[in-house]
Structures are given as C-alpha cells and as structure tokens.
Amino acid sequence: MEVTMIDNPVQNPQREQRAPAPAAIQPEEPPAFQVENLSVWYGKKQALFDVTTNIPSKTITAIIGPSGCGKSTFLRCLNRMHELVPSSRTEGSVRLFGQDLHARDTDASIVRRRVGMVFQKSNPFPTMSIGENVIVGLRLNGVRNRAILNERMEKALRMAALWDEVKNDLNRPGMSLSGGQQQRLCIARAVAVEPEVLLMDEPASALDPIATMKIEELTQQLKANYTIVIVTHNMQQASRVSDKTMFFYMGKLIEYGETKQMFFQPAEKKTEDYITGRFG
C-alpha cells in the first residue's frame, strides 16, 4: 500500500513558511485643531501672520518663542479669548474637531466651555471657598443639583491632584492656599466643566521648583483625557512635558514637529539658535 507523506514544517525546515497576516491598521484620530491661514491684528499692529497647522488630540503641544512673538495670541485664538481686546481682528479659520470656532454663528461662550484655559497667574475667586471655586463654572452653566455638583467637584479636584490636600477644608477661602495649590485649583475649575481641550499660558512661571514639578506631572496625567496646549518660556519644561513643539518668531510659525526632533535636530537654523540660547 502506498503511503502519502504529509509535509511537516518541523521535519522539513526548508519548507517556505507562510507569512503572518499583517496587523489591522488603526485609523488615525482626527486632529483636535485645524488652523488655516490665521492672521490676527490688534488695531494696526499685526500679531500673527498666515499660520496654518494641525494640533493632534490627546497630546501635549508646547508653544515656544521669544517675548512678543505671538505665542499667547495664537493660544487665545484657540478659544477666542483674543476677542476680549476690542481692537482685535482675525482672518482665516480655527476648527475644533471640524467646527469653525470663528464662524459668525458660533457662540464664543460655548467655545470657551469646550476649550478651557489656565492663566499664567493663578486667579481663584477671592470671595469664594475652595469648593465653590471649582464648581462656579458648572453653576454658570445651569447645574443646580447638589449631588452632581459635589460629584463633579471631587472628580475635578482629584484630577488636579488636590483632593487629598483640601478635602477637609472645602469651605476655606480659595485664596488661603499656597501658590502651587491655587494654580491646581484653577486647573480643577477648568476641568470641572469637562472641556475637550485645556490651554495653559505659562502655568508654572510664578511657582517654585516643587510646585512646578507637580504641575508638570499633572499635565502628563491629564493628557489621557485632554488635548493640552501649553505656552512656556522654559525650554527644559517644554522638552520634559510635550509631545510636539511649535516655535513662533515675529508672529510666524517657523517650525513645528516632534519635541525630540525639534530639540536635537531642528530643521530651521532660527529654531536651533533660539533653543540653544543664541537669542531670546
């Protein structure tokens, strides 16, 4: 009787192995912001010149550059805070997940609810307690249910790494906290309304090194839930906390890319000169 031999890859190592099926390609998340041809004037002075860029979601993007280069103006355009300057004028578009934030029919108050902001100087409301500082935005948005307010307060304070420090003192004035705690309180206030994006304008510039480290650690934790854009003059801070970096100079976006590449192999000579301290 004829026996048919079955080819065994273990017994026949020369047999060609079938390549494994390629892994399914995960679709890229859409960018949080799409900025096209953005130019801004304050009166006759032009502050930004034709800026076009995308900002990815769930990342930390640092904005660096010398004083007066347009960093803060660009940041404020992302939630229309620049419009608080009466003489401001804007051309171009800023889209948040596809919606044109600068369109005539877009309500600025809704934009600022979706895009929270933390300023350079901590600014707790002086007449309010720690707890009331956190939920004031919720109250302004019409939330009245005390159980919901308490739940969101605790959640926001935990996200700001402040709950354990203040949970027994929620009725104390917000201004009674230390500088670093006040800044984290402001972060808690910003995240309590559950925005999609968190903007930070030099949030640690007035803090001591220990408080600065806590703010930097906090940004890393918040990245899991938020797109974060941070303006900083501190090159070490930008290199530590950010995934991507933008370099502005004289109102123009000079270079934008992965932070490691920007700091170690910048494409533009001007970027290298600024990062290495040749000017600034």
C-alpha positions in Angstrom: 0.0 0.0 0.0 1.3 3.4 -1.0 1.7 5.8 1.9 1.4 9.5 1.3 3.8 11.6 3.4 2.4 14.8 5.0 4.8 17.6 4.9 5.7 18.6 8.4 7.4 22.1 8.9 9.3 20.8 11.9 10.7 17.8 10.0 11.2 19.9 6.8 12.8 23.2 7.9 13.5 24.2 4.3 9.8 24.5 3.6 8.7 28.0 3.0 6.6 29.4 5.8 3.5 31.4 5.2 3.9 35.0 6.4 1.6 36.0 9.2 -1.3 38.3 8.2 -0.5 41.9 8.7 -2.0 43.6 11.8 -5.0 45.7 11.1 -4.1 49.4 10.7 -5.7 51.6 13.3 -7.2 54.7 11.8 -5.6 57.9 13.0 -7.6 60.1 15.3 -8.7 63.4 13.6 -6.7 66.4 14.8 -8.2 68.4 17.6 -7.5 71.7 15.9 -7.1 72.6 12.2 -5.8 76.1 11.8 -5.7 77.6 8.3 -4.2 80.9 7.2 -4.8 82.5 10.6 -3.8 86.2 10.8 -4.5 88.5 13.8 -4.4 92.2 14.2 -4.6 94.4 17.3 -5.6 97.7 15.7 -3.0 98.4 13.0 -0.4 96.0 14.5 -0.3 92.5 13.1 0.4 89.9 15.7 0.1 86.7 13.7 0.9 86.1 10.0 -0.9 83.4 8.0 -0.5 80.5 10.4 -1.5 77.1 9.1 -1.1 73.9 11.2 -2.9 71.0 12.9 -2.8 70.1 16.6 -3.4 66.4 17.3 -5.8 65.3 20.0 -4.8 63.7 23.4 -1.2 65.1 23.1 0.7 67.9 24.8 1.8 70.6 22.4 4.3 73.2 23.7 4.5 76.7 22.1 7.9 78.4 22.5 9.4 81.6 21.2 10.7 85.0 22.4 8.5 87.5 24.1 6.1 89.3 21.8 6.4 86.6 19.1 2.6 85.7 19.0 2.6 82.7 21.3 -0.2 83.9 23.6 -2.1 85.4 20.8 -2.2 82.1 19.0 -3.2 80.3 22.2 -6.0 82.7 22.8 -7.3 82.3 19.2 -8.0 78.7 20.1 -10.8 79.7 22.4 -11.5 83.2 21.1 -10.1 84.9 24.2 -8.2 87.3 21.9 -11.6 88.9 21.1 -11.7 90.4 24.5 -9.2 93.0 23.1 -11.6 95.5 21.5 -9.3 96.3 18.5 -8.7 92.7 17.5 -9.4 91.5 14.0 -9.0 87.9 12.7 -8.7 86.3 9.2 -8.5 82.6 8.5 -10.1 79.8 10.4 -9.7 77.7 13.5 -11.6 74.4 13.5 -12.1 72.2 16.6 -13.0 68.7 15.5 -14.3 70.1 12.3 -16.3 73.0 13.7 -15.2 76.5 12.7 -14.8 78.3 16.0 -14.6 81.8 14.4 -17.8 81.4 12.3 -20.4 84.1 12.8 -23.0 81.7 14.2 -20.6 80.1 16.7 -21.3 81.2 20.3 -18.0 82.3 22.0 -19.2 81.2 25.4 -19.8 77.7 24.1 -16.3 77.7 22.5 -14.8 78.6 25.9 -16.7 75.9 27.6 -15.2 73.4 25.1 -11.7 74.9 25.3 -10.8 75.6 28.9 -7.9 77.9 29.9 -5.4 78.2 32.8 -3.6 81.5 33.0 0.0 82.5 34.0 -1.1 83.9 37.3 -3.4 81.7 39.5 -6.7 83.5 39.8 -9.1 81.9 42.3 -12.2 84.0 43.0 -11.2 85.7 46.3 -14.7 85.7 47.8 -15.3 82.0 47.2 -14.4 78.9 49.1 -12.2 76.2 47.6 -15.2 74.1 46.7 -17.2 77.0 45.2 -14.2 78.0 43.1 -14.3 74.6 41.5 -18.0 74.5 40.6 -18.6 78.1 39.7 -18.4 77.3 36.0 -21.0 74.5 36.5 -23.3 76.9 38.3 -23.0 79.4 35.4 -23.9 76.6 33.0 -27.1 76.0 34.9 -26.2 73.0 37.0 -28.1 73.2 40.3 -28.3 69.6 41.6 -26.1 69.5 44.7 -25.3 65.8 44.3 -24.0 66.4 40.8 -22.1 69.5 41.9 -20.4 67.6 44.7 -19.5 64.7 42.5 -18.0 66.9 39.8 -16.2 68.9 42.4 -14.5 65.8 43.9 -13.7 64.4 40.5 -12.1 67.7 39.3 -10.0 68.1 42.5 -8.8 64.5 42.1 -7.9 65.1 38.5 -5.9 68.2 39.7 -4.2 66.1 42.3 -5.6 68.4 45.0 -8.4 66.4 46.7 -6.3 64.8 49.4 -4.9 68.2 50.4 -8.2 70.0 50.7 -11.0 67.5 51.2 -11.4 68.5 54.8 -11.1 72.2 54.1 -13.5 72.8 51.2 -15.1 75.8 52.9 -11.8 77.6 53.4 -11.2 80.6 51.0 -9.5 79.6 47.8 -7.0 82.4 48.4 -5.8 80.7 51.6 -4.0 78.0 49.5 -0.3 78.2 48.5 0.6 79.5 45.1 1.0 76.0 43.6 -2.2 74.8 45.2 -4.0 77.8 43.8 -2.8 77.0 40.3 -4.0 73.4 40.7 -7.3 74.8 42.0 -7.6 76.8 38.8 -6.9 73.6 36.8 -9.7 71.9 38.8 -12.0 74.7 38.0 -11.2 74.4 34.3 -11.7 70.6 34.1 -14.9 70.6 36.2 -17.0 71.7 33.2 -15.4 68.8 31.2 -13.9 70.7 28.3 -12.4 68.9 25.3 -9.1 70.9 25.3 -7.1 72.6 28.1 -5.0 75.6 27.2 -2.2 76.7 29.6 -0.4 80.0 29.4 2.9 79.7 31.3 1.1 77.9 34.2 4.2 77.4 36.3 6.2 80.6 35.6 5.4 82.1 39.0 5.9 78.8 41.0 8.8 77.3 42.9 10.5 74.2 41.5 8.5 71.8 43.7 5.2 73.3 42.7 6.3 73.4 39.1 7.1 69.7 39.1 3.6 68.9 40.4 2.1 71.0 37.6 4.2 69.1 35.0 3.3 65.7 36.5 -0.3 66.8 36.4 -0.2 67.7 32.7 1.1 64.2 32.0 -1.9 62.6 33.8 -4.4 64.9 32.2 -3.2 64.0 28.7 -5.1 60.8 28.9 -8.4 62.8 28.8 -7.5 66.1 27.2 -5.7 67.8 24.4 -3.3 70.2 26.1 -1.6 73.2 24.5 0.9 75.0 26.7 2.9 78.2 26.3 6.2 78.2 28.0 9.4 80.2 28.1 11.2 77.4 29.8 13.0 75.2 27.3 13.6 72.4 29.8 9.9 72.4 30.7 8.9 72.2 27.0 11.3 69.3 26.4 10.1 67.4 29.5 6.3 67.7 29.2 5.4 68.0 25.5 5.0 65.5 22.6 5.1 68.2 20.0 6.6 71.7 19.9 5.8 74.9 17.9 8.3 77.7 17.5 7.0 81.1 16.8 9.1 84.1 15.8 7.8 87.6 15.0 4.3 86.4 14.5 5.1 83.5 12.2 5.2 79.8 12.9 8.8 78.9 12.0 8.8 75.2 12.8 6.5 72.5 14.2 7.3 68.9 14.9 8.0 66.1 17.4 9.6 67.6 20.5 12.7 65.4 20.5 13.4 66.2 16.9 12.9 69.9 17.4 15.3 70.0 20.3 18.0 67.7 18.9 17.7 68.1 15.1 15.7 71.2 14.3 15.1 71.8 10.6 15.4 75.6 10.8 18.5 77.5 11.8 16.4 80.1 13.7 14.9 77.3 15.8 18.3 76.0 16.7 19.5 79.5 17.6 16.6 80.0 19.9 16.7 76.7 21.6 20.4 76.9 22.2 20.1 80.4 23.7 21.8 82.4 20.9 18.8 84.8 21.1 15.6 85.2 23.1 
